[in-house]
């Protein structure tokens, strides 16, 4: 990795990429969703703890279950997108550390302090959510991330009664598909380097 990726790739992932809020009637095959995850999982996390968990919403039944838990302004986007993913983090992520960090299986004890445990899980799970969005864009899929939803309601409806998901905690939601460019707002300003940075 001794050279930058192409300008076209940088445009697709960052400079020209936009948050989608309406979608074309064009499906996204499951093989692309799996490829998206396979890229996401390669992103760096502290001690490779990989605490993020993903619940992929595709069926009409699952969308209807999620619909009353999403802020009114996000409902149309979520319902019309081919896929919506609930990005979560696992309260018991440390149980996987011996597998994920095999050269030091005792690293799971690094997270015994409750504050350190939460910080590691939430920070790294959020990082993985961002990696997912970059992976989606790299594969030609638009993203519509949203935080306007009933977190407790989502956890009760989708996680609490499932043995695999009962320790998952919701972070944010992201609709995925091929965005309708005609519905995109003008790009909002960004802070300059000088406004957002200092060099010491």
Phi, psi and omega in degrees: 000067184248014178211152180291157171286170186292158174300324179297319179292318178297322176299314184294322185274326187235294196293321181258352182290142181227156173284122181273140175231001173214157194227145171285154177279071183222121185288159171243116183291151181302329180300327177287325177296317179293323177295323177300314178295320181297331172284316182303316186294345180275351179292150184289138169224159180302123180052026180055037186286337174045061185278350183290146174228150189230126174248114186268121182258116181232320186287154177300321180298315180293322178296319179295327178291324180280331188310310183288353182262356182257139178307142187309320181292346180257352187298312184299318180296314181295316184290328184268347179288144177300324180222148166227136180244132171269115179269123185231177172226152187264121177298339180249033182304329186294341178294339179268355185299317178303328177283318188275340182228061193295337181284352173210077182301334180286357179300339178300336180284348177296341187250025182286333176288129185303321180292317178295324179298310180297313182302315181295316183293312184290316181297310184287328175294322177293318174305315181294327174297321177292320176301320180300317180294320178294321178296318179301311180298320179298331181266007177085020180250133178275156184237144173229078182290147180210141176246000180276086178202165179275099185299310180298322179295318178297316180294321179292320185283325189246340187245315197302323187259012179250125184302325181286329190251003189295343178255011179276147177234129184290141177247293175209173183241146178220120173281146185225139178169203176256109186292150175270105185298336182290345183258004184277136174289162171300148182296132177282158180295160173237157176287143175287167176304316182294325179287328188254358189223158166224152174239126180256000000 
